[in-house]
Amino acid sequence: MKKIIIAIVLIAGAFLGYKLANKDECPGGKAFETAAACQASGLSAEICSGAFSAATEKTKAMKPVESLEQCHLRYPHCEPGHAGGFLPKIEKVCIVAGKPGEPLYGQIGSNIAGGH
């Protein structure tokens, strides 16, 4: 009986770990790295450019982080922001029908070997 309980706990833990590692980055929609990739998927130029513009504006509206090091503690890639400080760099834009584009900044550790 003990072995069955241990096996169930291990299976549940593995499943939870898998789900956390592979969570959907854009629930209900699709994420694109560029407006061109968005258009290539069949969405209109208007939808794609509007979504990318909305995501950029949302990022610009964020309060900049004072130093690059502090920004990198929260985001994998950062760039200089307006009026000083640093902002996360948008890696992809999530597009869900009827909603403005949502910026996706990536996750810490998601591109450790990527070099950028």
KOLTIPA-120627 format. One record per residue (C-alpha): residue number from 1; residue in three letters; x, y, z. Coordinates in steps of 0.02 Angstrom, whole numbers, plus 50000, padded with zeros to 5 digits. Layout:
// residues N
(site NUM; 'Ala'; (X; Y; Z))
...
// end
This chain:
// residues 116
(site 1; 'Met'; (50000; 50000; 50000))
(site 2; 'Lys'; (50144; 50119; 50040))
(site 3; 'Lys'; (50218; 50091; 49867))
(site 4; 'Ile'; (50054; 50136; 49783))
(site 5; 'Ile'; (50039; 50298; 49881))
(site 6; 'Ile'; (50220; 50344; 49841))
(site 7; 'Ala'; (50191; 50305; 49657))
(site 8; 'Ile'; (50034; 50414; 49653))
(site 9; 'Val'; (50126; 50559; 49736))
(site 10; 'Leu'; (50272; 50543; 49614))
(site 11; 'Ile'; (50156; 50538; 49464))
(site 12; 'Ala'; (50058; 50689; 49526))
(site 13; 'Gly'; (50220; 50784; 49558))
(site 14; 'Ala'; (50287; 50744; 49385))
(site 15; 'Phe'; (50124; 50799; 49304))
(site 16; 'Leu'; (50121; 50962; 49401))
(site 17; 'Gly'; (50303; 50995; 49355))
(site 18; 'Tyr'; (50265; 50962; 49172))
(site 19; 'Lys'; (50116; 51080; 49174))
(site 20; 'Leu'; (50215; 51220; 49258))
(site 21; 'Ala'; (50360; 51200; 49136))
(site 22; 'Asn'; (50246; 51198; 48984))
(site 23; 'Lys'; (50114; 51326; 49028))
(site 24; 'Asp'; (50030; 51414; 48883))
(site 25; 'Glu'; (50112; 51583; 48857))
(site 26; 'Cys'; (49958; 51651; 48767))
(site 27; 'Pro'; (49797; 51571; 48830))
(site 28; 'Gly'; (49657; 51585; 48704))
(site 29; 'Gly'; (49767; 51661; 48569))
(site 30; 'Lys'; (49934; 51648; 48482))
(site 31; 'Ala'; (50102; 51730; 48516))
(site 32; 'Phe'; (50208; 51804; 48376))
(site 33; 'Glu'; (50387; 51869; 48376))
(site 34; 'Thr'; (50357; 51993; 48234))
(site 35; 'Ala'; (50213; 52078; 48145))
(site 36; 'Ala'; (50271; 51991; 47986))
(site 37; 'Ala'; (50253; 51820; 48068))
(site 38; 'Cys'; (50081; 51873; 48128))
(site 39; 'Gln'; (50029; 51918; 47951))
(site 40; 'Ala'; (50105; 51758; 47882))
(site 41; 'Ser'; (49987; 51662; 47996))
(site 42; 'Gly'; (49838; 51737; 47905))
(site 43; 'Leu'; (49793; 51883; 48017))
(site 44; 'Ser'; (49770; 52053; 47935))
(site 45; 'Ala'; (49905; 52186; 47934))
(site 46; 'Glu'; (49788; 52300; 48033))
(site 47; 'Ile'; (49763; 52172; 48173))
(site 48; 'Cys'; (49949; 52130; 48181))
(site 49; 'Ser'; (50014; 52308; 48180))
(site 50; 'Gly'; (49881; 52362; 48306))
(site 51; 'Ala'; (49926; 52221; 48424))
(site 52; 'Phe'; (50112; 52258; 48414))
(site 53; 'Ser'; (50080; 52444; 48440))
(site 54; 'Ala'; (49969; 52410; 48591))
(site 55; 'Ala'; (50101; 52296; 48668))
(site 56; 'Thr'; (50238; 52425; 48640))
(site 57; 'Glu'; (50132; 52563; 48719))
(site 58; 'Lys'; (50094; 52452; 48870))
(site 59; 'Thr'; (50280; 52423; 48895))
(site 60; 'Lys'; (50321; 52608; 48876))
(site 61; 'Ala'; (50189; 52648; 49009))
(site 62; 'Met'; (50281; 52540; 49137))
(site 63; 'Lys'; (50386; 52623; 49269))
(site 64; 'Pro'; (50568; 52597; 49216))
(site 65; 'Val'; (50683; 52498; 49331))
(site 66; 'Glu'; (50830; 52601; 49391))
(site 67; 'Ser'; (50973; 52487; 49340))
(site 68; 'Leu'; (51004; 52353; 49209))
(site 69; 'Glu'; (51049; 52230; 49346))
(site 70; 'Gln'; (50882; 52257; 49435))
(site 71; 'Cys'; (50789; 52236; 49270))
(site 72; 'His'; (50879; 52072; 49236))
(site 73; 'Leu'; (50823; 52006; 49404))
(site 74; 'Arg'; (50645; 52010; 49337))
(site 75; 'Tyr'; (50662; 51991; 49148))
(site 76; 'Pro'; (50782; 51896; 49035))
(site 77; 'His'; (50810; 52041; 48915))
(site 78; 'Cys'; (50806; 52227; 48953))
(site 79; 'Glu'; (50835; 52387; 48856))
(site 80; 'Pro'; (50852; 52571; 48899))
(site 81; 'Gly'; (50683; 52650; 48934))
(site 82; 'His'; (50616; 52822; 48901))
(site 83; 'Ala'; (50665; 52952; 49030))
(site 84; 'Gly'; (50805; 52842; 49097))
(site 85; 'Gly'; (50801; 52672; 49178))
(site 86; 'Phe'; (50771; 52506; 49094))
(site 87; 'Leu'; (50619; 52413; 49028))
(site 88; 'Pro'; (50593; 52231; 48982))
(site 89; 'Lys'; (50616; 52193; 48798))
(site 90; 'Ile'; (50463; 52119; 48714))
(site 91; 'Glu'; (50502; 51944; 48651))
(site 92; 'Lys'; (50330; 51906; 48580))
(site 93; 'Val'; (50157; 51982; 48572))
(site 94; 'Cys'; (50005; 51882; 48623))
(site 95; 'Ile'; (49855; 51912; 48511))
(site 96; 'Val'; (49683; 51858; 48570))
(site 97; 'Ala'; (49529; 51902; 48468))
(site 98; 'Gly'; (49446; 52061; 48530))
(site 99; 'Lys'; (49586; 52110; 48649))
(site 100; 'Pro'; (49735; 52227; 48630))
(site 101; 'Gly'; (49905; 52147; 48603))
(site 102; 'Glu'; (49988; 52087; 48763))
(site 103; 'Pro'; (50177; 52098; 48777))
(site 104; 'Leu'; (50270; 51939; 48826))
(site 105; 'Tyr'; (50441; 51968; 48900))
(site 106; 'Gly'; (50500; 51789; 48921))
(site 107; 'Gln'; (50549; 51702; 49081))
(site 108; 'Ile'; (50708; 51708; 49181))
(site 109; 'Gly'; (50811; 51556; 49132))
(site 110; 'Ser'; (50713; 51522; 48973))
(site 111; 'Asn'; (50859; 51569; 48860))
(site 112; 'Ile'; (51014; 51547; 48967))
(site 113; 'Ala'; (51118; 51481; 48822))
(site 114; 'Gly'; (51043; 51599; 48695))
(site 115; 'Gly'; (51173; 51734; 48719))
(site 116; 'His'; (51058; 51882; 48695))
// end
